[in-house]
């Protein structure tokens, strides 16, 4: 999956708030890159106008699809989406979630569905 394809799938289609199913590593990481580029562009606009409104709107725009995609990525590694709550544990939780997000997904169908493309 490529940058534009991942961003389009997760920001405009039914995957926007889809918490079921699975997401591949490439879909997850390309969306992370697209989100980062969006926030950087919004920050540049905010600096130019002397405000923080555009960046706030950008974060609001990507938070739901980002959480949904993270849940589907955990599903790909055969873990419950509730494990995202580990991010509430300072440092250790984020490291664990990062490691799971770079781990290859199950090659065969698991309890969350067939393998992602």
OpenMM code with the backbone's topology and positions (N, CA, C; nanometers):
from openmm import Vec3, app, unit

residues = "UNK UNK UNK UNK UNK UNK UNK UNK UNK UNK UNK UNK UNK UNK UNK UNK UNK UNK UNK UNK UNK UNK UNK UNK UNK UNK UNK UNK UNK UNK UNK UNK UNK UNK UNK UNK UNK UNK UNK UNK UNK UNK UNK UNK UNK UNK UNK UNK UNK UNK UNK UNK UNK UNK UNK UNK UNK UNK UNK UNK UNK UNK UNK UNK UNK UNK UNK UNK UNK UNK UNK UNK UNK UNK UNK UNK UNK UNK UNK UNK UNK UNK UNK UNK UNK UNK UNK UNK UNK UNK UNK UNK UNK UNK UNK UNK UNK UNK UNK UNK UNK UNK UNK UNK UNK UNK UNK UNK UNK UNK UNK UNK UNK UNK UNK UNK UNK".split()
positions = [
    Vec3(0.0850, -0.1172, 0.0000),
    Vec3(0.0000, 0.0000, 0.0000),
    Vec3(0.0896, 0.1235, 0.0000),
    Vec3(0.0472, 0.2257, -0.0707),
    Vec3(0.1260, 0.3476, -0.0829),
    Vec3(0.0677, 0.4592, 0.0029),
    Vec3(0.1413, 0.5698, 0.0103),
    Vec3(0.1035, 0.6839, 0.0933),
    Vec3(-0.0351, 0.7363, 0.0599),
    Vec3(-0.0585, 0.7696, -0.0651),
    Vec3(-0.1865, 0.8286, -0.1051),
    Vec3(-0.3003, 0.7284, -0.0869),
    Vec3(-0.2758, 0.6055, -0.1235),
    Vec3(-0.3783, 0.5018, -0.1099),
    Vec3(-0.4170, 0.4803, 0.0360),
    Vec3(-0.3180, 0.4755, 0.1249),
    Vec3(-0.3456, 0.4566, 0.2674),
    Vec3(-0.4212, 0.5755, 0.3254),
    Vec3(-0.3778, 0.6960, 0.2911),
    Vec3(-0.4457, 0.8156, 0.3421),
    Vec3(-0.5888, 0.8219, 0.2911),
    Vec3(-0.6084, 0.7946, 0.1628),
    Vec3(-0.7425, 0.7992, 0.1054),
    Vec3(-0.8339, 0.6943, 0.1694),
    Vec3(-0.7809, 0.5738, 0.1866),
    Vec3(-0.8624, 0.4660, 0.2441),
    Vec3(-0.9041, 0.4979, 0.3873),
    Vec3(-0.8140, 0.5544, 0.4654),
    Vec3(-0.8418, 0.5747, 0.6072),
    Vec3(-0.9061, 0.7083, 0.6398),
    Vec3(-0.9008, 0.8037, 0.5495),
    Vec3(-0.9593, 0.9348, 0.5778),
    Vec3(-1.0909, 0.9602, 0.5048),
    Vec3(-1.1180, 0.8901, 0.3965),
    Vec3(-1.2368, 0.9232, 0.3186),
    Vec3(-1.3363, 0.8096, 0.3030),
    Vec3(-1.2964, 0.6869, 0.3191),
    Vec3(-1.3870, 0.5749, 0.2951),
    Vec3(-1.4438, 0.5210, 0.4260),
    Vec3(-1.5056, 0.4076, 0.4186),
    Vec3(-1.5673, 0.3459, 0.5348),
    Vec3(-1.4689, 0.3054, 0.6428),
    Vec3(-1.3389, 0.3048, 0.6140),
    Vec3(-1.2396, 0.2683, 0.7137),
    Vec3(-1.2123, 0.3819, 0.8111),
    Vec3(-1.2744, 0.4971, 0.7900),
    Vec3(-1.2509, 0.6148, 0.8745),
    Vec3(-1.2690, 0.5809, 1.0222),
    Vec3(-1.3739, 0.5102, 1.0562),
    Vec3(-1.3996, 0.4739, 1.1962),
    Vec3(-1.4295, 0.3245, 1.2082),
    Vec3(-1.3625, 0.2453, 1.1277),
    Vec3(-1.3826, 0.1006, 1.1295),
    Vec3(-1.2832, 0.0378, 1.2271),
    Vec3(-1.3360, -0.0182, 1.3348),
    Vec3(-1.2515, -0.0763, 1.4379),
    Vec3(-1.2415, -0.2276, 1.4263),
    Vec3(-1.3083, -0.2866, 1.3302),
    Vec3(-1.3007, -0.4314, 1.3112),
    Vec3(-1.2158, -0.4614, 1.1886),
    Vec3(-1.1619, -0.5809, 1.1840),
    Vec3(-1.0772, -0.6195, 1.0723),
    Vec3(-0.9308, -0.6040, 1.1057),
    Vec3(-0.8504, -0.6064, 1.0010),
    Vec3(-0.7060, -0.6033, 1.0184),
    Vec3(-0.6436, -0.4996, 0.9261),
    Vec3(-0.5268, -0.4487, 0.9636),
    Vec3(-0.4538, -0.3512, 0.8818),
    Vec3(-0.3081, -0.3947, 0.8704),
    Vec3(-0.2555, -0.3869, 0.7515),
    Vec3(-0.1167, -0.4267, 0.7288),
    Vec3(-0.0200, -0.3233, 0.7851),
    Vec3(0.1057, -0.3646, 0.7962),
    Vec3(0.2082, -0.2708, 0.8429),
    Vec3(0.2224, -0.1533, 0.7483),
    Vec3(0.2195, -0.1819, 0.6181),
    Vec3(0.2380, -0.0718, 0.5226),
    Vec3(0.1233, 0.0284, 0.5315),
    Vec3(0.0010, -0.0200, 0.5466),
    Vec3(-0.1127, 0.0712, 0.5605),
    Vec3(-0.0961, 0.1585, 0.6850),
    Vec3(-0.0557, 0.0972, 0.7936),
    Vec3(-0.0385, 0.1680, 0.9198),
    Vec3(0.0703, 0.2751, 0.9092),
    Vec3(0.1866, 0.2378, 0.8585),
    Vec3(0.2994, 0.3303, 0.8560),
    Vec3(0.2844, 0.4374, 0.7489),
    Vec3(0.2229, 0.4059, 0.6352),
    Vec3(0.1980, 0.5106, 0.5358),
    Vec3(0.0970, 0.6121, 0.5881),
    Vec3(0.0003, 0.5657, 0.6634),
    Vec3(-0.0938, 0.6601, 0.7238),
    Vec3(-0.0224, 0.7481, 0.8272),
    Vec3(0.0710, 0.6914, 0.9011),
    Vec3(0.1488, 0.7701, 0.9978),
    Vec3(0.2288, 0.8791, 0.9263),
    Vec3(0.2879, 0.8455, 0.8126),
    Vec3(0.3630, 0.9445, 0.7351),
    Vec3(0.2687, 1.0528, 0.6827),
    Vec3(0.1533, 1.0123, 0.6291),
    Vec3(0.0561, 1.1094, 0.5778),
    Vec3(0.0068, 1.2010, 0.6896),
    Vec3(-0.0178, 1.1454, 0.8069),
    Vec3(-0.0624, 1.2257, 0.9212),
    Vec3(0.0449, 1.3248, 0.9629),
    Vec3(0.1690, 1.2795, 0.9658),
    Vec3(0.2796, 1.3679, 1.0020),
    Vec3(0.2914, 1.4839, 0.9029),
    Vec3(0.2813, 1.4540, 0.7737),
    Vec3(0.2888, 1.5593, 0.6717),
    Vec3(0.1738, 1.6585, 0.6858),
    Vec3(0.0541, 1.6075, 0.7170),
    Vec3(-0.0614, 1.6943, 0.7364),
    Vec3(-0.0401, 1.7884, 0.8557),
    Vec3(0.0089, 1.7349, 0.9650),
    Vec3(0.0310, 1.8165, 1.0849),
    Vec3(0.1425, 1.9184, 1.0620),
    Vec3(0.2477, 1.8795, 0.9916),
    Vec3(0.3548, 1.9747, 0.9607),
    Vec3(0.3017, 2.0887, 0.8741),
    Vec3(0.2238, 2.0555, 0.7715),
    Vec3(0.1659, 2.1595, 0.6852),
    Vec3(0.0739, 2.2507, 0.7661),
    Vec3(-0.0063, 2.1926, 0.8545),
    Vec3(-0.0959, 2.2732, 0.9377),
    Vec3(-0.0170, 2.3641, 1.0320),
    Vec3(0.0932, 2.3144, 1.0859),
    Vec3(0.1758, 2.3951, 1.1749),
    Vec3(0.2394, 2.5115, 1.1001),
    Vec3(0.2803, 2.4873, 0.9770),
    Vec3(0.3373, 2.5956, 0.8955),
    Vec3(0.2332, 2.7035, 0.8709),
    Vec3(0.1101, 2.6620, 0.8405),
    Vec3(0.0021, 2.7590, 0.8202),
    Vec3(-0.0241, 2.8351, 0.9493),
    Vec3(-0.0252, 2.7644, 1.0612),
    Vec3(-0.0480, 2.8305, 1.1902),
    Vec3(0.0609, 2.9314, 1.2236),
    Vec3(0.1843, 2.8983, 1.1937),
    Vec3(0.2938, 2.9925, 1.2177),
    Vec3(0.2753, 3.1168, 1.1316),
    Vec3(0.2320, 3.0944, 1.0083),
    Vec3(0.2139, 3.2070, 0.9166),
    Vec3(0.1012, 3.3008, 0.9616),
    Vec3(-0.0046, 3.2444, 1.0202),
    Vec3(-0.1179, 3.3286, 1.0616),
    Vec3(-0.1146, 3.3624, 1.2106),
    Vec3(-0.0179, 3.3063, 1.2829),
    Vec3(-0.0040, 3.3376, 1.4249),
    Vec3(-0.1135, 3.2780, 1.5109),
    Vec3(-0.1513, 3.1546, 1.4822),
    Vec3(-0.2587, 3.0894, 1.5555),
    Vec3(-0.2242, 2.9416, 1.5722),
    Vec3(-0.3128, 2.8674, 1.6359),
    Vec3(-0.2945, 2.7232, 1.6457),
    Vec3(-0.4216, 2.6489, 1.6036),
    Vec3(-0.5114, 2.7188, 1.5389),
    Vec3(-0.6409, 2.6620, 1.5019),
    Vec3(-0.6283, 2.5533, 1.3954),
    Vec3(-0.5477, 2.5762, 1.2943),
    Vec3(-0.5364, 2.4808, 1.1832),
    Vec3(-0.4753, 2.3496, 1.2316),
    Vec3(-0.3723, 2.3577, 1.3150),
    Vec3(-0.3111, 2.2361, 1.3684),
    Vec3(-0.4102, 2.1603, 1.4562),
    Vec3(-0.4868, 2.2303, 1.5356),
    Vec3(-0.5882, 2.1655, 1.6191),
    Vec3(-0.6912, 2.0941, 1.5336),
    Vec3(-0.7350, 2.1577, 1.4268),
    Vec3(-0.8316, 2.0947, 1.3361),
    Vec3(-0.7706, 1.9734, 1.2665),
    Vec3(-0.6429, 1.9816, 1.2323),
    Vec3(-0.5758, 1.8672, 1.1694),
    Vec3(-0.5731, 1.7479, 1.2647),
    Vec3(-0.5388, 1.7744, 1.3911),
    Vec3(-0.5386, 1.6656, 1.4893),
    Vec3(-0.6785, 1.6080, 1.5086),
    Vec3(-0.7789, 1.6914, 1.5145),
    Vec3(-0.9164, 1.6431, 1.5276),
    Vec3(-0.9576, 1.5595, 1.4069),
    Vec3(-0.9072, 1.5961, 1.2897),
    Vec3(-0.9399, 1.5256, 1.1662),
    Vec3(-0.8795, 1.3857, 1.1627),
    Vec3(-0.7614, 1.3672, 1.2225),
    Vec3(-0.6931, 1.2380, 1.2109),
    Vec3(-0.7008, 1.1506, 1.3358),
    Vec3(-0.7584, 1.1996, 1.4452),
    Vec3(-0.7545, 1.1200, 1.5685),
    Vec3(-0.8398, 0.9932, 1.5605),
    Vec3(-0.9614, 1.0033, 1.5118),
    Vec3(-1.0481, 0.8845, 1.5038),
    Vec3(-0.9934, 0.7819, 1.4045),
    Vec3(-0.9587, 0.8220, 1.2809),
    Vec3(-0.9024, 0.7205, 1.1918),
    Vec3(-0.7694, 0.6646, 1.2418),
    Vec3(-0.6915, 0.7446, 1.3135),
    Vec3(-0.5653, 0.6957, 1.3682),
    Vec3(-0.5861, 0.5893, 1.4748),
    Vec3(-0.6822, 0.6120, 1.5620),
    Vec3(-0.7133, 0.5123, 1.6658),
    Vec3(-0.7701, 0.3857, 1.6018),
    Vec3(-0.8613, 0.4036, 1.5060),
    Vec3(-0.9215, 0.2879, 1.4389),
    Vec3(-0.8150, 0.2058, 1.3664),
    Vec3(-0.7235, 0.2731, 1.2989),
    Vec3(-0.6168, 0.2026, 1.2276),
    Vec3(-0.5235, 0.1320, 1.3256),
    Vec3(-0.4956, 0.1934, 1.4388),
    Vec3(-0.4113, 0.1294, 1.5403),
    Vec3(-0.4773, 0.0032, 1.5952),
    Vec3(-0.6076, 0.0089, 1.6151),
    Vec3(-0.6809, -0.1093, 1.6617),
    Vec3(-0.6732, -0.2201, 1.5571),
    Vec3(-0.6947, -0.1842, 1.4305),
    Vec3(-0.6881, -0.2861, 1.3246),
    Vec3(-0.5463, -0.3416, 1.3103),
    Vec3(-0.4447, -0.2590, 1.3353),
    Vec3(-0.3055, -0.3071, 1.3302),
    Vec3(-0.2804, -0.4073, 1.4428),
    Vec3(-0.3320, -0.3789, 1.5617),
    Vec3(-0.3190, -0.4752, 1.6716),
    Vec3(-0.3936, -0.6042, 1.6382),
    Vec3(-0.5084, -0.5928, 1.5736),
    Vec3(-0.5828, -0.7117, 1.5320),
    Vec3(-0.4995, -0.7965, 1.4359),
    Vec3(-0.4209, -0.7325, 1.3505),
    Vec3(-0.3380, -0.8058, 1.2550),
    Vec3(-0.2340, -0.8895, 1.3265),
    Vec3(-0.1919, -0.8460, 1.4449),
    Vec3(-0.0955, -0.9233, 1.5238),
    Vec3(-0.1665, -1.0123, 1.6263),
    Vec3(-0.2972, -1.0292, 1.6084),
    Vec3(-0.3815, -1.1159, 1.6928),
    Vec3(-0.3885, -1.0667, 1.8376),
    Vec3(-0.3986, -0.9337, 1.8525),
    Vec3(-0.4141, -0.8741, 1.9848),
    Vec3(-0.5397, -0.7881, 1.9857),
    Vec3(-0.5998, -0.7754, 2.1009),
    Vec3(-0.7178, -0.6921, 2.1163),
    Vec3(-0.6814, -0.5444, 2.1043),
    Vec3(-0.7741, -0.4661, 2.0523),
    Vec3(-0.7543, -0.3222, 2.0414),
    Vec3(-0.7460, -0.2542, 2.1766),
    Vec3(-0.7948, -0.3191, 2.2797),
    Vec3(-0.7880, -0.2617, 2.4143),
    Vec3(-0.6437, -0.2431, 2.4607),
    Vec3(-0.5511, -0.3140, 2.3967),
    Vec3(-0.4102, -0.2962, 2.4327),
    Vec3(-0.3603, -0.1552, 2.4032),
    Vec3(-0.4339, -0.0784, 2.3242),
    Vec3(-0.3949, 0.0614, 2.3012),
    Vec3(-0.3920, 0.1408, 2.4311),
    Vec3(-0.4659, 0.0949, 2.5291),
    Vec3(-0.4647, 0.1630, 2.6589),
    Vec3(-0.3278, 0.1549, 2.7267),
    Vec3(-0.2399, 0.0674, 2.6775),
    Vec3(-0.1035, 0.0635, 2.7305),
    Vec3(-0.0315, 0.1956, 2.7077),
    Vec3(-0.0773, 0.2739, 2.6106),
    Vec3(-0.0175, 0.4053, 2.5871),
    Vec3(-0.0328, 0.4969, 2.7081),
    Vec3(-0.1224, 0.4638, 2.7984),
    Vec3(-0.1408, 0.5439, 2.9193),
    Vec3(-0.0295, 0.5194, 3.0215),
    Vec3(0.0450, 0.4108, 3.0044),
    Vec3(0.1595, 0.3826, 3.0905),
    Vec3(0.2795, 0.4581, 3.0329),
    Vec3(0.3338, 0.5521, 3.1076),
    Vec3(0.4434, 0.6337, 3.0537),
    Vec3(0.5601, 0.5505, 3.0021),
    Vec3(0.6070, 0.5835, 2.8854),
    Vec3(0.7226, 0.5284, 2.8167),
    Vec3(0.7103, 0.3793, 2.7834),
    Vec3(0.6951, 0.2941, 2.8821),
    Vec3(0.6912, 0.1492, 2.8598),
    Vec3(0.5751, 0.1113, 2.7685),
    Vec3(0.4582, 0.1674, 2.7933),
    Vec3(0.3408, 0.1347, 2.7123),
    Vec3(0.3606, 0.1720, 2.5668),
    Vec3(0.4167, 0.2891, 2.5413),
    Vec3(0.4414, 0.3329, 2.4033),
    Vec3(0.5448, 0.2451, 2.3346),
    Vec3(0.6441, 0.2007, 2.4078),
    Vec3(0.7460, 0.1124, 2.3503),
    Vec3(0.6845, -0.0211, 2.3118),
    Vec3(0.6005, -0.0757, 2.3972),
    Vec3(0.5347, -0.2035, 2.3686),
    Vec3(0.4452, -0.1903, 2.2451),
    Vec3(0.3656, -0.0843, 2.2384),
    Vec3(0.2776, -0.0634, 2.1228),
    Vec3(0.3598, -0.0461, 1.9964),
    Vec3(0.4711, 0.0263, 2.0036),
    Vec3(0.5578, 0.0437, 1.8871),
    Vec3(0.6110, -0.0906, 1.8387),
    Vec3(0.6588, -0.1730, 1.9305),
    Vec3(0.7129, -0.3041, 1.8933),
    Vec3(0.6049, -0.3880, 1.8258),
    Vec3(0.4846, -0.3874, 1.8803),
    Vec3(0.3759, -0.4630, 1.8191),
    Vec3(0.3378, -0.4072, 1.6819),
    Vec3(0.3528, -0.2762, 1.6635),
    Vec3(0.3138, -0.2177, 1.5350),
    Vec3(0.4137, -0.2503, 1.4243),
    Vec3(0.5371, -0.2834, 1.4589),
    Vec3(0.6353, -0.3210, 1.3569),
    Vec3(0.6464, -0.4724, 1.3407),
    Vec3(0.5773, -0.5471, 1.4259),
    Vec3(0.5772, -0.6923, 1.4173),
    Vec3(0.4925, -0.7368, 1.2987),
    Vec3(0.5396, -0.8341, 1.2213),
    Vec3(0.4576, -0.8840, 1.1102),
    Vec3(0.3260, -0.9417, 1.1605),
    Vec3(0.2222, -0.9249, 1.0817),
    Vec3(0.0909, -0.9792, 1.1172),
    Vec3(0.0837, -1.1287, 1.0917),
    Vec3(-0.0226, -1.1891, 1.1401),
    Vec3(-0.0445, -1.3313, 1.1164),
    Vec3(-0.0642, -1.3562, 0.9672),
    Vec3(-0.0013, -1.4611, 0.9170),
    Vec3(-0.0125, -1.4949, 0.7744),
    Vec3(-0.1480, -1.5573, 0.7414),
    Vec3(-0.2094, -1.6189, 0.8401),
    Vec3(-0.3372, -1.6872, 0.8190),
    Vec3(-0.4470, -1.6097, 0.8920),
    Vec3(-0.5702, -1.6479, 0.8674),
    Vec3(-0.6834, -1.5852, 0.9344),
    Vec3(-0.6715, -1.6056, 1.0845),
    Vec3(-0.7101, -1.5028, 1.1586),
    Vec3(-0.7143, -1.5143, 1.3039),
    Vec3(-0.8533, -1.4762, 1.3504),
    Vec3(-0.8723, -1.4559, 1.4793),
    Vec3(-1.0063, -1.4272, 1.5330),
    Vec3(-1.0628, -1.2935, 1.4826),
    Vec3(-0.9775, -1.2094, 1.4228),
    Vec3(-1.0212, -1.0779, 1.3773),
    Vec3(-1.0455, -1.0715, 1.2276),
    Vec3(-1.0243, -1.1834, 1.1587),
    Vec3(-1.0545, -1.1878, 1.0163),
    Vec3(-0.9402, -1.2408, 0.9335),
    Vec3(-0.9598, -1.2373, 0.8003),
    Vec3(-0.8549, -1.2845, 0.7104),
    Vec3(-0.7385, -1.1855, 0.7067),
    Vec3(-0.6238, -1.2315, 0.6570),
    Vec3(-0.5074, -1.1416, 0.6499),
    Vec3(-0.5369, -1.0180, 0.5645),
    Vec3(-0.4753, -0.9073, 0.6016),
    Vec3(-0.4921, -0.7861, 0.5223),
    Vec3(-0.4060, -0.7977, 0.3969),
    Vec3(-0.4390, -0.7173, 0.2986),
    Vec3(-0.3687, -0.7254, 0.1701),
    Vec3(-0.2288, -0.6706, 0.1794),
] * unit.nanometer
topology = app.Topology()
chain = topology.addChain("A")
for resn in residues:
    res = topology.addResidue(resn, chain)
    for name in ("N", "CA", "C"):
        topology.addAtom(name, app.Element.getBySymbol(name[0]), res)
